[in-house]
């Protein structure tokens, strides 16, 4: 998944970038890496949890729906629906993992806004998806 240590804040500044501004950005990045790891501790668990929930819902929904047809086996249809649901849930979990970048960038923007002396330095933020 996305390695938090490789995240970096994108920024724009009017005029030349000073060493003091770069040091402030480095401090914000360091703090936000700690924050992001706390808020989103394990992407793999999040992805697998999504897959499991979707899989269970797919198993129950498809299995139950199959009972409308004479001779349909709940388990056979449920396993098919569960596998499809699991795959869809994992894909959705991977898409949601992009939220880690958004969390990091949002943290950086908020941290830098606390210091008025850096008001000319703007953190660029991407969409969570």
Secondary structure, DSSP 8 states (H G I E B T S, - for coil): ---GGG---EEEESS---HHHHHHHHHHHHHHHHHHHHHT--HHHHHHHHHHHHHHHHHHHHHHHHTTSTT--HHHHHHHHHHHHHHHHHHHHHHHTTHHHHHHHHHHHHHHHT-GGGTTEEEE-----
